Amino acid sequence: MKRDYLLAGADWYRNFTLQSLFEILSFAFGSAPLLIALWQWYTGDPNSENINWLQMGLNATAWIVLITTWPYLKKQNRQTRAVFDQTIQTFSRTSKNNCNISAPSTVVSVEGQI
């Protein structure tokens, strides 16, 4: 179950798939509010007076941190997933009924009992 929760994502550079396209689009759409606010400010829209520049800067910083750490996070999760896959393969090779672990034998002494 833990293996399935890892965000491994798609490989954007080696194996471009539909999932890769959707990941890139999600990052592009995630930056849309920032770009819209900048466009409103640039064109002199009256709504641009309501822009909280501190919040805008924090959102832009968070977005930049996310986009730069996302490939590293996916790489780490793929490595962790590979470890989980090896462990799962180890468990699947031994069946539940034919376990190679033998129970310790117990020796009971009956001497001295009446």
VENHU-V539102 format. One record per residue. RES is the residue in one letter. NEAR is the number of other ideal C-beta (glycine too) atoms within 12 Angstrom. Layout:
res=RES near=NEAR
res=RES near=NEAR
//
This chain:
res=M near=7
res=K near=13
res=R near=19
res=D near=13
res=Y near=11
res=L near=21
res=L near=22
res=A near=24
res=G near=26
res=A near=23
res=D near=17
res=W near=21
res=Y near=13
res=R near=12
res=N near=12
res=F near=14
res=T near=15
res=L near=11
res=Q near=18
res=S near=20
res=L near=14
res=F near=16
res=E near=26
res=I near=22
res=L near=16
res=S near=19
res=F near=22
res=A near=16
res=F near=15
res=G near=20
res=S near=22
res=A near=16
res=P near=18
res=L near=27
res=L near=18
res=I near=19
res=A near=25
res=L near=20
res=W near=16
res=Q near=19
res=W near=20
res=Y near=12
res=T near=12
res=G near=10
res=D near=15
res=P near=10
res=N near=13
res=S near=18
res=E near=12
res=N near=13
res=I near=23
res=N near=13
res=W near=16
res=L near=10
res=Q near=15
res=M near=23
res=G near=16
res=L near=14
res=N near=24
res=A near=22
res=T near=15
res=A near=17
res=W near=24
res=I near=17
res=V near=14
res=L near=20
res=I near=22
res=T near=13
res=T near=16
res=W near=24
res=P near=24
res=Y near=16
res=L near=20
res=K near=24
res=K near=21
res=Q near=18
res=N near=24
res=R near=23
res=Q near=16
res=T near=21
res=R near=22
res=A near=17
res=V near=17
res=F near=21
res=D near=19
res=Q near=15
res=T near=15
res=I near=17
res=Q near=13
res=T near=12
res=F near=13
res=S near=11
res=R near=13
res=T near=13
res=S near=9
res=K near=10
res=N near=6
res=N near=9
res=C near=11
res=N near=11
res=I near=8
res=S near=7
res=A near=7
res=P near=6
res=S near=6
res=T near=6
res=V near=7
res=V near=8
res=S near=7
res=V near=7
res=E near=7
res=G near=6
res=Q near=6
res=I near=4
//
